[in-house]
């Protein structure tokens, strides 16, 4: 089978591509070709892989060509992130809404010419939820919580969820949406996402650098490893359609933790010296965005697919350390041993 | 002040225009000019009114020009109806989604050049709600019910609600959404809406014609007079912003009735001979769409604005008969007296 990953050069996209190549099959069929589209270049080992095709251009510019290309499954991960969407409203609408519609219409074009509906897995976000001035804000959100996004990013994700549900209802695609929790620990540099610090406060100290903490220690948030999110995306692709009926999305499991618990775990895994590199430095812009995010998730539908969050935040840090030992030992230069 | 009504030649648009001209003011300011845009021509008495400008063209084609034109308030009623959207997917996306976005961007264009955010009242619909396979379908829906539309029309309305909420949050507009219940009794001919029969089973017998009833007598649905919906749209335009916080829309009050109760009311008001002109003639396509609609509404937020549904369906029929006596006595040729 032939699979498309949009945003295929990104952090989650690359890990998903690796996982698919390693398992070699999806939905009971062998994977012959993996097409990675992204506005940024893919990693060299991906570009050189015999079963991978890399296409570097904005998704919106690629959709016209995609109309004539058959895919058996599409993982639609390409997205501008929350901070970018707040800073540049048009960028968010173009990258997150217009691009998704163009992709949906490309897939629909094939169905209207007799092809079976393509399986599309859309990565949405718990950013579809906002605080609720009409009722007490729920401590945890789930698939039946009324989404009231308070960011453009969350709005665009929610809008795409509903468009995907309607294209699916019409038989144009076989669409499924997974709402990802905040992926932690992301490697590399801080990005434009307001959630970037959730990785930074672990990643920077492990690399021997100071990290700014823009919010209070009491802030609670659901987080998950990239491994766990990749497992979720694959499980959602392979689930029966019935698992999705009646809701626009399945929220993937997350570990509901406070920043305090995250830093305690860091100290336990890496020591007090590493922990001390996190310096409180409140950022009102970030704090305001994060205050509007859920403090936890409850995910019975995802759990019914066999998905579970990590048991502790220490596990999440250890997964990151293992990754770094293999891929980029320099990222651990802040560790004593 | 200068007011724009999109869909201004339609049934609700025309009645809203009349009501605004009669009251002469909105939000505490006198109404100087009313601009009616519609793809269909406006009624002659509107086109000839000294305070009314009529522009006949598709909304999407008019939005570029609207970018340079200041309005103090906009009532956005233009929309393809539910039956049309199911039959022609592209028409629905263009008429309901693309046109709304172009209108929002036209209003945003002015704000970005220093103008105050324009008050925009969007007419959404209770079609944003669908049945709930995950939970028992609520007998009545309200502003806190999770919308899961099961039609393209409902999806597009919901998507626009969320875009309007985000444009408002960003300060580009002062947007408010009213979810209308099914307007009954609509005059004229049946239209492409799946809800068309809710008017037809009253209108046709009063005009001396047979009417097909495509659903069971037990079907329940919230309905309201056009007078009540117009009052609702004006109240929503004049409400404080705080009345909307935390929800994407305010559901307007409706009378929750069964088809049986509607026909009993018809017999009471117009006699058994008129009632007997309604003939059961099941239409599976219509019945399937209607089965996915709410059976009633509960509207505490609208009630807090002073809005109330009619007390009985007989009142709704009598309002229609009064209208016909004034505007079109021919429509009552089925009445004995």
Interface residues (C-beta under 8 A of the other chain):
Chain A: X89 X93 X101 X132 X133 X134 X135 X143 X144 X145 X146 X148 X149 X150 X152 X155 X158 X159 X162 X163 X165 X166 X169 X170 X172 X245 X246 X247 X248
Chain B: X89 X93 X101 X132 X133 X134 X135 X143 X144 X145 X146 X148 X149 X150 X152 X155 X158 X159 X162 X163 X165 X166 X169 X170 X245 X246 X247 X248
